[in-house]
């Protein structure tokens, strides 16, 4: 099966997710967080660095739970920012 290339927006969203997870991890080790989430440290490293910009839902959910983040917070902070459209009256 051939995967379609990611759009620039998808790559950017993956990078935002990685930054958010890295910030939430703080001083805790990558190995500790990965083990608690039930994933490999290599998978977490790829997500944090944007090399895996579209991780599986349950992987993200496990990381969010381990880091004390809600899925709503992740979505809100990783979603693309829409350009503001104001209508002059």
Secondary structure, DSSP 4 states (H G I P E B T S, - for coil): -PPPPPPHHHHHHHHHHHHHHHHHHTTS-HHHHHHHHTS-HHHHHHHHTTTTTT--HHHHHHHHHHHT--HHHHHHHHSPPPPP-----
